[in-house]
Structure formats: structure tokens, C-alpha cells
Amino acid sequence: MLAETSTAYAPWYLIPANRNWLRNLAVSEIVADAIDELNPQYPEPAAGVEGITII
């Protein structure tokens, strides 16, 4: 089933669940890698907001 349904766009992962810390590490690495691939960027600021300071 996994070989037939896992694609480059939507891959399946096998996560070991017998140790909570190992499971958490594996999931967090997968999520961090996916976010890095997205390459998120801050949007350009709107006109007229120069000089505004947020504390």
C-alpha cells in the first residue's frame, strides 16, 4: 500500500513509536525539512508604514 500511494508530492513516512523522544524527533525533522523546502518569505511591507516600530 505504501509503495503504491506514496509520491514525491505526498510521501508516506514510517515513524517508530516505541520511544516518544524518537518519534518526536523524527516527526520534527520531517516537518522542518518540509518547511525549508517551502522557502517561506516575509511579504513586502505596505506603503506608508516606514518609521513604525513594534515593541
PyMOL CGO cylinders between C-alpha atoms (Angstrom):
from pymol import cmd
from pymol.cgo import CYLINDER

trace = [
    CYLINDER, 0.00, 0.00, 0.00, 2.73, 2.49, 0.95, 0.3, 1, 1, 1, 1, 1, 1,
    CYLINDER, 2.73, 2.49, 0.95, 4.73, 1.85, -2.22, 0.3, 1, 1, 1, 1, 1, 1,
    CYLINDER, 4.73, 1.85, -2.22, 1.64, 2.39, -4.38, 0.3, 1, 1, 1, 1, 1, 1,
    CYLINDER, 1.64, 2.39, -4.38, 0.34, 5.55, -2.69, 0.3, 1, 1, 1, 1, 1, 1,
    CYLINDER, 0.34, 5.55, -2.69, 3.50, 7.41, -1.66, 0.3, 1, 1, 1, 1, 1, 1,
    CYLINDER, 3.50, 7.41, -1.66, 4.50, 10.09, -4.17, 0.3, 1, 1, 1, 1, 1, 1,
    CYLINDER, 4.50, 10.09, -4.17, 7.16, 12.80, -4.31, 0.3, 1, 1, 1, 1, 1, 1,
    CYLINDER, 7.16, 12.80, -4.31, 4.39, 15.36, -3.71, 0.3, 1, 1, 1, 1, 1, 1,
    CYLINDER, 4.39, 15.36, -3.71, 2.77, 13.47, -0.80, 0.3, 1, 1, 1, 1, 1, 1,
    CYLINDER, 2.77, 13.47, -0.80, 5.21, 10.95, 0.69, 0.3, 1, 1, 1, 1, 1, 1,
    CYLINDER, 5.21, 10.95, 0.69, 4.44, 8.49, 3.46, 0.3, 1, 1, 1, 1, 1, 1,
    CYLINDER, 4.44, 8.49, 3.46, 6.80, 8.09, 6.39, 0.3, 1, 1, 1, 1, 1, 1,
    CYLINDER, 6.80, 8.09, 6.39, 7.20, 5.20, 8.81, 0.3, 1, 1, 1, 1, 1, 1,
    CYLINDER, 7.20, 5.20, 8.81, 7.66, 6.65, 12.29, 0.3, 1, 1, 1, 1, 1, 1,
    CYLINDER, 7.66, 6.65, 12.29, 8.96, 4.50, 15.15, 0.3, 1, 1, 1, 1, 1, 1,
    CYLINDER, 8.96, 4.50, 15.15, 6.52, 4.83, 18.05, 0.3, 1, 1, 1, 1, 1, 1,
    CYLINDER, 6.52, 4.83, 18.05, 8.13, 2.69, 20.72, 0.3, 1, 1, 1, 1, 1, 1,
    CYLINDER, 8.13, 2.69, 20.72, 10.11, 5.65, 22.12, 0.3, 1, 1, 1, 1, 1, 1,
    CYLINDER, 10.11, 5.65, 22.12, 8.34, 9.00, 22.46, 0.3, 1, 1, 1, 1, 1, 1,
    CYLINDER, 8.34, 9.00, 22.46, 11.51, 11.08, 22.11, 0.3, 1, 1, 1, 1, 1, 1,
    CYLINDER, 11.51, 11.08, 22.11, 12.50, 9.23, 18.92, 0.3, 1, 1, 1, 1, 1, 1,
    CYLINDER, 12.50, 9.23, 18.92, 9.01, 9.64, 17.47, 0.3, 1, 1, 1, 1, 1, 1,
    CYLINDER, 9.01, 9.64, 17.47, 9.04, 13.37, 18.29, 0.3, 1, 1, 1, 1, 1, 1,
    CYLINDER, 9.04, 13.37, 18.29, 12.50, 13.79, 16.78, 0.3, 1, 1, 1, 1, 1, 1,
    CYLINDER, 12.50, 13.79, 16.78, 11.55, 12.00, 13.55, 0.3, 1, 1, 1, 1, 1, 1,
    CYLINDER, 11.55, 12.00, 13.55, 8.34, 14.00, 13.10, 0.3, 1, 1, 1, 1, 1, 1,
    CYLINDER, 8.34, 14.00, 13.10, 10.01, 17.33, 13.88, 0.3, 1, 1, 1, 1, 1, 1,
    CYLINDER, 10.01, 17.33, 13.88, 12.80, 16.65, 11.37, 0.3, 1, 1, 1, 1, 1, 1,
    CYLINDER, 12.80, 16.65, 11.37, 10.27, 15.78, 8.65, 0.3, 1, 1, 1, 1, 1, 1,
    CYLINDER, 10.27, 15.78, 8.65, 8.24, 18.93, 9.36, 0.3, 1, 1, 1, 1, 1, 1,
    CYLINDER, 8.24, 18.93, 9.36, 11.36, 21.14, 9.49, 0.3, 1, 1, 1, 1, 1, 1,
    CYLINDER, 11.36, 21.14, 9.49, 12.60, 19.74, 6.16, 0.3, 1, 1, 1, 1, 1, 1,
    CYLINDER, 12.60, 19.74, 6.16, 9.19, 20.35, 4.56, 0.3, 1, 1, 1, 1, 1, 1,
    CYLINDER, 9.19, 20.35, 4.56, 9.16, 23.97, 5.78, 0.3, 1, 1, 1, 1, 1, 1,
    CYLINDER, 9.16, 23.97, 5.78, 12.72, 24.51, 4.48, 0.3, 1, 1, 1, 1, 1, 1,
    CYLINDER, 12.72, 24.51, 4.48, 11.65, 23.24, 1.05, 0.3, 1, 1, 1, 1, 1, 1,
    CYLINDER, 11.65, 23.24, 1.05, 8.78, 25.75, 1.00, 0.3, 1, 1, 1, 1, 1, 1,
    CYLINDER, 8.78, 25.75, 1.00, 11.27, 28.60, 1.50, 0.3, 1, 1, 1, 1, 1, 1,
    CYLINDER, 11.27, 28.60, 1.50, 8.82, 30.93, 3.27, 0.3, 1, 1, 1, 1, 1, 1,
    CYLINDER, 8.82, 30.93, 3.27, 9.44, 34.66, 2.86, 0.3, 1, 1, 1, 1, 1, 1,
    CYLINDER, 9.44, 34.66, 2.86, 8.07, 37.71, 4.65, 0.3, 1, 1, 1, 1, 1, 1,
    CYLINDER, 8.07, 37.71, 4.65, 5.80, 39.80, 2.39, 0.3, 1, 1, 1, 1, 1, 1,
    CYLINDER, 5.80, 39.80, 2.39, 6.86, 43.28, 1.35, 0.3, 1, 1, 1, 1, 1, 1,
    CYLINDER, 6.86, 43.28, 1.35, 5.56, 45.91, 3.78, 0.3, 1, 1, 1, 1, 1, 1,
    CYLINDER, 5.56, 45.91, 3.78, 2.63, 48.05, 2.75, 0.3, 1, 1, 1, 1, 1, 1,
    CYLINDER, 2.63, 48.05, 2.75, 3.27, 51.60, 1.65, 0.3, 1, 1, 1, 1, 1, 1,
    CYLINDER, 3.27, 51.60, 1.65, 3.21, 54.17, 4.44, 0.3, 1, 1, 1, 1, 1, 1,
    CYLINDER, 3.21, 54.17, 4.44, 4.49, 52.01, 7.30, 0.3, 1, 1, 1, 1, 1, 1,
    CYLINDER, 4.49, 52.01, 7.30, 8.02, 53.39, 7.33, 0.3, 1, 1, 1, 1, 1, 1,
    CYLINDER, 8.02, 53.39, 7.33, 9.07, 54.53, 10.78, 0.3, 1, 1, 1, 1, 1, 1,
    CYLINDER, 9.07, 54.53, 10.78, 6.53, 52.43, 12.67, 0.3, 1, 1, 1, 1, 1, 1,
    CYLINDER, 6.53, 52.43, 12.67, 8.15, 50.49, 15.49, 0.3, 1, 1, 1, 1, 1, 1,
    CYLINDER, 8.15, 50.49, 15.49, 6.53, 47.45, 17.08, 0.3, 1, 1, 1, 1, 1, 1,
    CYLINDER, 6.53, 47.45, 17.08, 7.71, 46.70, 20.58, 0.3, 1, 1, 1, 1, 1, 1,
]
cmd.load_cgo(trace, "trace")
